[in-house]
Amino acid sequence: MMESLLTFIALLLALGLAGISFVAYRKSHLRATLYLLIAFLLMAIKKTVEAMHLAAWIERDVSLIVGALEVFVLLLFVLALWRR
């Protein structure tokens, strides 16, 4: 129960930060904010996949997908910071 609650809170936080990044991108058109927007959206997708795996809605192991999404998110964060 607690894991599902924490996953849901992380999902809402990722979506909120994606929304803030979207507003920042529309105002500034900086590539770094676009990278952050994509990273937060990927984080939200990752949390959704994890939540579905925790609830046993997916019968297959999704750890490979979750790991790949995590690597993409980290790479986008590095690009957003490096380009500044």
DSSP file (Angstrom, degrees, kcal/mol; ACC not computed):
  #  RESIDUE AA STRUCTURE BP1 BP2  ACC     N-H-->O    O-->H-N    N-H-->O    O-->H-N    TCO  KAPPA ALPHA  PHI   PSI    X-CA   Y-CA   Z-CA
    1    1 A M     >        0   0    0      0, 0.0     4,-2.0     0, 0.0     5,-0.1   0.000 360.0 360.0 360.0 -45.6    0.0    0.0    0.0
    2    2 A M  H  >  +     0   0    0      1,-0.2     4,-2.5     2,-0.2     5,-0.2   0.875 360.0  54.0 -67.4 -36.7    2.7    2.4    1.0
    3    3 A E  H  > S+     0   0    0      1,-0.2     4,-2.4     2,-0.2    -1,-0.2   0.911 108.8  48.9 -62.1 -42.1    4.7    1.6   -2.2
    4    4 A S  H  > S+     0   0    0      2,-0.2     4,-2.3     1,-0.2    -1,-0.2   0.889 110.9  50.3 -65.3 -39.0    1.7    2.4   -4.4
    5    5 A L  H  X S+     0   0    0     -4,-2.0     4,-2.3     2,-0.2    -2,-0.2   0.926 112.0  46.8 -65.3 -44.9    1.2    5.7   -2.6
    6    6 A L  H  X S+     0   0    0     -4,-2.5     4,-2.4     2,-0.2    -2,-0.2   0.881 112.0  50.9 -65.0 -37.8    4.8    6.8   -3.0
    7    7 A T  H  X S+     0   0    0     -4,-2.4     4,-2.2     2,-0.2    -1,-0.2   0.906 110.4  49.5 -64.6 -41.2    4.7    5.8   -6.7
    8    8 A F  H  X S+     0   0    0     -4,-2.3     4,-2.4     2,-0.2    -2,-0.2   0.899 111.2  48.9 -65.0 -41.2    1.5    7.8   -7.2
    9    9 A I  H  X S+     0   0    0     -4,-2.3     4,-2.4     2,-0.2    -2,-0.2   0.912 111.6  49.4 -64.9 -42.3    3.1   10.9   -5.4
   10   10 A A  H  X S+     0   0    0     -4,-2.4     4,-2.5     2,-0.2    -2,-0.2   0.881 110.2  52.0 -63.7 -37.9    6.2   10.5   -7.6
   11   11 A L  H  X S+     0   0    0     -4,-2.2     4,-2.3     2,-0.2    -2,-0.2   0.932 110.9  46.5 -63.7 -46.1    4.1   10.3  -10.7
   12   12 A L  H  X S+     0   0    0     -4,-2.4     4,-2.4     1,-0.2    -2,-0.2   0.893 112.7  50.4 -63.6 -39.4    2.2   13.5   -9.8
   13   13 A L  H  X S+     0   0    0     -4,-2.4     4,-2.6     2,-0.2    -2,-0.2   0.912 110.1  49.7 -64.7 -42.7    5.4   15.3   -9.0
   14   14 A A  H  X S+     0   0    0     -4,-2.5     4,-2.0     1,-0.2    -2,-0.2   0.908 112.7  47.3 -63.1 -42.0    6.9   14.2  -12.3
   15   15 A L  H  X S+     0   0    0     -4,-2.3     4,-2.1     2,-0.2    -1,-0.2   0.888 111.8  50.7 -67.7 -37.9    3.9   15.4  -14.2
   16   16 A G  H  X S+     0   0    0     -4,-2.4     4,-2.2     2,-0.2    -2,-0.2   0.919 111.5  47.1 -64.0 -43.6    3.9   18.7  -12.3
   17   17 A L  H  X S+     0   0    0     -4,-2.6     4,-2.3     1,-0.2    -1,-0.2   0.840 109.5  54.5 -67.8 -32.2    7.5   19.3  -13.1
   18   18 A A  H  X S+     0   0    0     -4,-2.0     4,-2.2     2,-0.2    -1,-0.2   0.901 108.2  50.0 -65.0 -40.2    6.8   18.4  -16.7
   19   19 A G  H  X S+     0   0    0     -4,-2.1     4,-2.1     2,-0.2    -2,-0.2   0.915 111.1  47.7 -63.6 -43.1    4.1   21.1  -16.7
   20   20 A I  H  X S+     0   0    0     -4,-2.2     4,-2.3     1,-0.2    -2,-0.2   0.896 111.8  50.9 -64.0 -40.1    6.5   23.7  -15.2
   21   21 A S  H  X S+     0   0    0     -4,-2.3     4,-2.5     2,-0.2    -2,-0.2   0.869 107.9  53.2 -65.1 -36.6    9.1   22.7  -17.8
   22   22 A F  H  X S+     0   0    0     -4,-2.2     4,-2.4     2,-0.2    -2,-0.2   0.924 109.6  47.2 -64.1 -44.9    6.6   23.1  -20.6
   23   23 A V  H  X S+     0   0    0     -4,-2.1     4,-1.6     1,-0.2    -2,-0.2   0.914 113.0  49.6 -62.7 -42.2    5.7   26.6  -19.4
   24   24 A A  H  X S+     0   0    0     -4,-2.3     4,-2.4     1,-0.2     5,-0.4   0.886 110.5  50.4 -64.3 -38.3    9.4   27.5  -19.1
   25   25 A Y  H  X S+     0   0    0     -4,-2.5     4,-2.5     1,-0.2    -2,-0.2   0.906 108.0  52.4 -67.2 -40.0   10.1   26.1  -22.6
   26   26 A R  H  < S+     0   0    0     -4,-2.4    -1,-0.2     1,-0.2    -2,-0.2   0.850 115.6  41.8 -64.3 -32.7    7.3   28.2  -24.1
   27   27 A K  H  < S+     0   0    0     -4,-1.6    -2,-0.2    -5,-0.2    -1,-0.2   0.879 131.4  20.4 -80.6 -38.5    8.6   31.3  -22.6
   28   28 A S  H  < S-     0   0    0     -4,-2.4    -3,-0.2    -5,-0.2    -2,-0.2   0.738  78.0-147.1-106.6 -26.4   12.4   30.8  -23.2
   29   29 A H     <  +     0   0    0     -4,-2.5     2,-0.3    -5,-0.4    -4,-0.1   0.794  40.9 159.7  56.4  31.1   12.7   28.3  -26.1
   30   30 A L     >  -     0   0    0     -6,-0.3     4,-1.3     1,-0.1     3,-0.4  -0.656  45.5-137.2 -81.9 138.6   15.9   27.0  -24.5
   31   31 A R  H  > S+     0   0    0     -2,-0.3     4,-2.2     1,-0.2     5,-0.2   0.837 101.8  62.4 -64.2 -32.5   16.9   23.5  -25.5
   32   32 A A  H  > S+     0   0    0      1,-0.2     4,-2.1     2,-0.2    -1,-0.2   0.880 102.0  50.0 -62.3 -38.2   17.8   22.6  -21.9
   33   33 A T  H  > S+     0   0    0     -3,-0.4     4,-2.4     2,-0.2    -1,-0.2   0.842 107.9  54.0 -70.6 -30.8   14.2   23.2  -20.8
   34   34 A L  H  X S+     0   0    0     -4,-1.3     4,-2.4     2,-0.2    -2,-0.2   0.908 107.8  50.1 -66.1 -41.2   13.0   20.9  -23.6
   35   35 A Y  H  X S+     0   0    0     -4,-2.2     4,-2.5     1,-0.2    -2,-0.2   0.906 111.2  49.3 -61.7 -41.2   15.4   18.2  -22.4
   36   36 A L  H  X S+     0   0    0     -4,-2.1     4,-2.7     2,-0.2     5,-0.2   0.905 109.0  52.6 -65.0 -40.9   14.0   18.6  -18.9
   37   37 A L  H  X S+     0   0    0     -4,-2.4     4,-2.0     1,-0.2    -2,-0.2   0.936 112.4  44.3 -59.1 -47.7   10.4   18.4  -20.2
   38   38 A I  H  X S+     0   0    0     -4,-2.4     4,-2.5     1,-0.2    -1,-0.2   0.894 112.5  53.1 -65.4 -39.6   11.1   15.2  -22.0
   39   39 A A  H  X S+     0   0    0     -4,-2.5     4,-2.1     1,-0.2    -2,-0.2   0.921 110.1  46.6 -62.8 -43.9   13.0   13.8  -19.0
   40   40 A F  H  X S+     0   0    0     -4,-2.7     4,-2.0     2,-0.2    -1,-0.2   0.867 112.0  51.0 -68.6 -34.8   10.1   14.5  -16.6
   41   41 A L  H  X S+     0   0    0     -4,-2.0     4,-2.2    -5,-0.2    -2,-0.2   0.909 110.7  48.9 -67.0 -40.3    7.6   12.9  -19.1
   42   42 A L  H  X S+     0   0    0     -4,-2.5     4,-2.6     2,-0.2    -2,-0.2   0.874 109.0  53.5 -64.8 -36.0    9.8    9.8  -19.3
   43   43 A M  H  X S+     0   0    0     -4,-2.1     4,-2.5     2,-0.2    -1,-0.2   0.895 108.1  50.2 -64.4 -39.1   10.0    9.7  -15.5
   44   44 A A  H  X S+     0   0    0     -4,-2.0     4,-2.0     2,-0.2    -2,-0.2   0.899 111.2  48.4 -65.1 -40.3    6.2    9.8  -15.4
   45   45 A I  H  X S+     0   0    0     -4,-2.2     4,-2.5     2,-0.2    -2,-0.2   0.911 110.8  51.7 -64.2 -42.0    6.0    7.0  -18.0
   46   46 A K  H  X S+     0   0    0     -4,-2.6     4,-2.5     1,-0.2    -2,-0.2   0.923 110.2  47.8 -60.5 -45.6    8.6    5.0  -15.9
   47   47 A K  H  X S+     0   0    0     -4,-2.5     4,-2.4     2,-0.2    -1,-0.2   0.858 110.7  52.4 -65.7 -34.6    6.5    5.5  -12.7
   48   48 A T  H  X S+     0   0    0     -4,-2.0     4,-2.3     2,-0.2    -2,-0.2   0.922 110.3  47.5 -65.6 -43.8    3.4    4.4  -14.6
   49   49 A V  H  X S+     0   0    0     -4,-2.5     4,-2.0     1,-0.2    -2,-0.2   0.911 113.0  49.2 -63.5 -42.2    5.1    1.2  -15.8
   50   50 A E  H  X S+     0   0    0     -4,-2.5     4,-2.4     1,-0.2    -2,-0.2   0.907 110.3  50.7 -63.3 -41.1    6.4    0.5  -12.3
   51   51 A A  H  X S+     0   0    0     -4,-2.4     4,-1.9     1,-0.2    -2,-0.2   0.893 110.1  49.3 -65.1 -39.0    2.9    1.1  -10.8
   52   52 A M  H  <>S+     0   0    0     -4,-2.3     5,-2.3     1,-0.2     6,-0.9   0.867 111.4  50.2 -67.9 -34.3    1.4   -1.3  -13.3
   53   53 A H  H ><5S+     0   0    0     -4,-2.0     3,-1.0     1,-0.2    -2,-0.2   0.887 109.8  50.4 -69.9 -38.2    4.0   -3.9  -12.5
   54   54 A L  H 3<5S+     0   0    0     -4,-2.4    -2,-0.2     1,-0.2    -1,-0.2   0.857 109.7  50.5 -66.7 -34.6    3.4   -3.5   -8.7
   55   55 A A  T 3<5S-     0   0    0     -4,-1.9    -1,-0.2    -5,-0.2    -2,-0.2   0.431 111.6-122.4 -84.1   1.8   -0.3   -4.0   -9.2
   56   56 A A  T < 5S+     0   0    0     -3,-1.0    -3,-0.2    -4,-0.2    -2,-0.1   0.786  73.0 131.2  61.8  31.2    0.3   -7.1  -11.2
   57   57 A W      < +     0   0    0     -5,-2.3     2,-0.5    -6,-0.2    -4,-0.2   0.734  67.5  55.3 -80.7 -23.1   -1.5   -5.7  -14.2
   58   58 A I        -     0   0    0     -6,-0.9    -1,-0.1     1,-0.1     4,-0.1  -0.942  69.0-164.2-109.2 128.6    1.4   -6.7  -16.4
   59   59 A E        +     0   0    0     -2,-0.5     2,-0.1     2,-0.1    -1,-0.1   0.745  66.0  77.1 -85.1 -22.7    2.4  -10.4  -16.2
   60   60 A R  S    S-     0   0    0      1,-0.1     2,-0.4     2,-0.0    -2,-0.1  -0.463  93.1 -97.2 -87.7 159.3    5.8  -10.0  -17.8
   61   61 A D        -     0   0    0     -2,-0.1     3,-0.2     1,-0.1     4,-0.1  -0.626  35.8-177.5 -75.4 126.2    8.9   -8.6  -16.2
   62   62 A V     >  +     0   0    0     -2,-0.4     4,-2.5     1,-0.2     5,-0.2   0.153  48.7 111.2-111.5  17.4    9.3   -5.0  -17.1
   63   63 A S  H  > S+     0   0    0      1,-0.2     4,-2.5     2,-0.2     5,-0.2   0.839  76.4  55.4 -64.1 -31.7   12.6   -4.3  -15.4
   64   64 A L  H  > S+     0   0    0     -3,-0.2     4,-2.3     2,-0.2    -1,-0.2   0.923 110.0  45.3 -64.9 -44.0   14.4   -3.9  -18.7
   65   65 A I  H  > S+     0   0    0      2,-0.2     4,-2.4     1,-0.2    -2,-0.2   0.927 114.4  48.3 -64.6 -45.4   12.0   -1.2  -19.9
   66   66 A V  H  X S+     0   0    0     -4,-2.5     4,-2.1     1,-0.2    -2,-0.2   0.903 112.1  49.5 -63.6 -41.7   12.1    0.6  -16.5
   67   67 A G  H  X S+     0   0    0     -4,-2.5     4,-2.0    -5,-0.2    -1,-0.2   0.906 110.9  49.3 -63.4 -42.3   15.9    0.5  -16.5
   68   68 A A  H  X S+     0   0    0     -4,-2.3     4,-2.2     1,-0.2    -2,-0.2   0.903 110.6  50.2 -65.2 -41.0   16.1    1.8  -20.1
   69   69 A L  H  X S+     0   0    0     -4,-2.4     4,-2.4     1,-0.2    -1,-0.2   0.890 108.9  52.7 -63.7 -38.3   13.8    4.7  -19.2
   70   70 A E  H  X S+     0   0    0     -4,-2.1     4,-2.3     2,-0.2    -1,-0.2   0.899 108.7  49.4 -64.2 -40.4   15.8    5.5  -16.2
   71   71 A V  H  X S+     0   0    0     -4,-2.0     4,-2.4     2,-0.2    -2,-0.2   0.915 111.1  49.7 -64.6 -42.7   19.0    5.7  -18.3
   72   72 A F  H  X S+     0   0    0     -4,-2.2     4,-2.3     2,-0.2    -2,-0.2   0.904 110.0  51.2 -62.8 -41.4   17.3    8.0  -20.8
   73   73 A V  H  X S+     0   0    0     -4,-2.4     4,-2.1     1,-0.2    -1,-0.2   0.935 111.4  47.0 -61.6 -46.4   16.0   10.3  -18.0
   74   74 A L  H  X S+     0   0    0     -4,-2.3     4,-2.3     1,-0.2    -1,-0.2   0.891 111.1  51.8 -64.2 -39.3   19.5   10.6  -16.6
   75   75 A L  H  X S+     0   0    0     -4,-2.4     4,-2.5     1,-0.2    -1,-0.2   0.897 109.5  49.8 -63.8 -39.5   21.0   11.2  -20.0
   76   76 A L  H  X S+     0   0    0     -4,-2.3     4,-2.5     2,-0.2    -2,-0.2   0.879 109.3  51.6 -67.8 -36.8   18.5   14.0  -20.6
   77   77 A F  H  X S+     0   0    0     -4,-2.1     4,-2.1     2,-0.2     5,-0.2   0.921 110.4  48.9 -62.9 -42.8   19.3   15.6  -17.2
   78   78 A V  H  X S+     0   0    0     -4,-2.3     4,-2.9     1,-0.2    -2,-0.2   0.921 111.8  48.8 -62.8 -43.7   23.0   15.5  -18.1
   79   79 A L  H  X S+     0   0    0     -4,-2.5     4,-2.2     1,-0.2    -1,-0.2   0.900 109.7  52.3 -62.4 -40.4   22.3   17.1  -21.5
   80   80 A A  H  < S+     0   0    0     -4,-2.5     4,-0.4     1,-0.2    -1,-0.2   0.889 116.9  38.5 -64.2 -38.2   20.1   19.8  -19.9
   81   81 A L  H >< S+     0   0    0     -4,-2.1     3,-0.6    -5,-0.2    -2,-0.2   0.859 115.1  52.4 -80.0 -35.6   22.9   20.7  -17.4
   82   82 A W  H 3< S+     0   0    0     -4,-2.9    -2,-0.2     1,-0.2    -3,-0.2   0.864 103.6  57.0 -69.0 -37.3   25.8   20.3  -19.9
   83   83 A R  T 3<        0   0    0     -4,-2.2    -1,-0.2     1,-0.3    -2,-0.2   0.662 360.0 360.0 -71.7 -16.7   24.3   22.6  -22.5
   84   84 A R    <         0   0    0     -3,-0.6    -1,-0.3    -4,-0.4    -2,-0.1   0.489 360.0 360.0 -73.9 360.0   24.0   25.5  -20.1
